[in-house]
Amino acid sequence: MPLHYKIETELETDGRWIAEAVGLPGVLAYGQSENDAIKRVEALALRVIADRLEREEVPARDMSVSFSV
């Protein structure tokens, strides 16, 4: 079951970058650079997906996860 999430980024007025994993409510992260924000949101998204696997909310069989910016 492939899971694909688009990551959207935006530069905040204070100079920080924010990245959001579209389709995973509440999965967003700040970073000092766009790349830093992307890495942080990907790590958070993987933790959320792992939690869903443990709770058996998504099937683990043949699972793959990918991100695109």
C-alpha positions in Angstrom: 0.0 0.0 0.0 1.9 3.1 -1.2 1.5 6.2 0.9 2.5 9.4 -0.8 2.5 12.8 0.8 3.1 16.1 -0.7 5.2 18.6 1.3 4.4 22.2 1.0 6.8 24.9 2.4 6.4 28.6 3.1 8.8 31.3 4.3 7.4 33.0 7.4 7.7 36.7 8.0 10.2 36.0 10.8 12.5 34.3 8.4 11.8 30.7 9.5 10.6 28.1 7.1 7.5 26.0 7.7 6.8 22.7 6.0 3.6 20.7 6.1 2.8 17.1 5.1 -0.4 17.5 3.2 -2.9 14.8 4.1 -1.5 14.3 7.6 -3.4 16.7 9.8 -1.1 18.6 12.3 2.1 17.4 10.7 4.1 20.5 10.3 7.5 21.6 11.3 9.7 24.8 11.4 13.3 25.0 10.3 16.0 27.6 9.8 16.2 26.7 6.1 13.7 25.2 3.7 15.6 21.9 3.6 15.8 21.8 7.5 12.0 22.2 7.7 11.5 19.5 5.0 13.7 17.1 6.9 11.9 17.8 10.2 8.4 17.3 8.7 9.4 14.1 7.0 10.7 12.7 10.3 7.5 13.8 12.1 5.4 12.3 9.4 7.2 8.9 9.7 6.6 9.0 13.5 2.9 9.6 12.9 2.7 6.8 10.3 4.5 4.4 12.7 2.1 5.3 15.4 -0.8 4.5 13.1 0.8 1.2 12.2 1.1 0.3 15.9 -2.5 1.1 16.4 -3.4 -0.9 13.3 -5.0 2.1 11.6 -3.2 1.3 8.4 -2.1 -2.1 7.1 1.7 -2.8 7.2 1.8 -5.3 4.4 3.5 -4.0 1.3 3.7 -0.5 2.7 5.9 2.1 1.1 6.1 5.8 2.0 7.2 8.6 -0.3 7.3 12.4 -0.1 7.5 15.1 -2.8 8.1 18.7 -2.5 
